[in-house]
Structures are given as C-alpha cells and as structure tokens.
Amino acid sequence: MKVNKNVKIALGSILGIFLVLFIVLVVHIATAKPVEYDNATLQISRIDFKEPIDSVMAKQINRDMKSIAGVKNPAVFAEKKVVVYYHDIKIANSEQVYNQLIAKGNYKAERYLVPAALASNSVCPVMDEDSFSFKFSRGIQRIFN
C-alpha cells in the first residue's frame, strides 16, 4: 500500500515539531535554577470576625492592620468576615498582631489556628508531587545534576 507523499510530509513535520519542542522542554528543565525567595520570614495569617463587616469597618480594620509593625498587605474580605495578612515573623508573630488589632478597636474576632493534622502536611502550591509533570521534571533534573 502506497502512502501519499503529502501524508508522509505532514507526519514527518508533526514528528519533527514534537521532537524539537521536547528537546526545548528538556533543556529548559535541565538549565532552570531554583528560585530563591527573599521573603523567607514572611508568613500569612488570618483573623476570623464574629460580627458582620461593613465598608466603614473594613476600612478601619485595614488602617489598624497597616499601623501594626511587621504587617504587610492586609486584605479584608467583608462577605466572609475574614482578614488575611502577611507579617514578618522577625518583627511580630500572629498572636502579637491579633492582640494589637484587638487593642486598637473593640472587635469581636478570633485568631485562626491551623489544625495540627493540616499543619503537618508538606505541600507544594504549584505542582502535585504525584503528577506526571512533577515526576518528569524531577527525573530530568536528577539526570543533569
């Protein structure tokens, strides 16, 4: 059975493109350096409010949070009655931030504590360690390192 010349060219082109892209992927994985973060002392924390948060109260909470030393990027989610913020653990821990916030305003709130079972899990926020892409990348890195 004869295969048409155009079909051979199309299949060869597709195979060639796939091979080039695969080589580019392998070279990229092999030469990529691990990202080093300068924010190793930042931690994210949360405060849950027991009362509804209106827009005026949200602005006041935001101002109070920004005035606390070490707190960065507070975000008030009024509909969920939650404040999420980053803080520098060299300056203040989440309990100190919570105590200072409560002292600044008469808020009915509690500090969110991560359950022990959840805190002990190691997680990668980007890739699932059981996925093919994670295992493939790790294998390529091991070959070239």
C-alpha positions, 0 to 999 in steps of 0.5 A: 500500500502506497502512502501519499507523499503529502501524508508522509510530509505532514507526519514527518513535520508533526514528528519533527515539531514534537521532537524539537519542542521536547528537546526545548522542554528538556533543556529548559528543565535541565538549565532552570535554577531554583528560585530563591525567595527573599521573603523567607520570614514572611508568613500569612495569617488570618483573623476570623470576625464574629460580627458582620463587616461593613465598608466603614469597618473594613476600612478601619480594620485595614488602617489598624492592620497597616499601623501594626509593625511587621504587617504587610498587605492586609486584605479584608474580605467583608462577605466572609468576615475574614482578614488575611495578612502577611507579617514578618515573623522577625518583627511580630508573630500572629498572636502579637498582631491579633492582640494589637488589632484587638487593642486598637478597636473593640472587635469581636474576632478570633485568631485562626489556628491551623489544625495540627493534622493540616499543619503537618502536611508538606505541600507544594502550591504549584505542582502535585508531587504525584503528577506526571509533570512533577515526576518528569521534571524531577527525573530530568533534573536528577539526570543533569545534576 
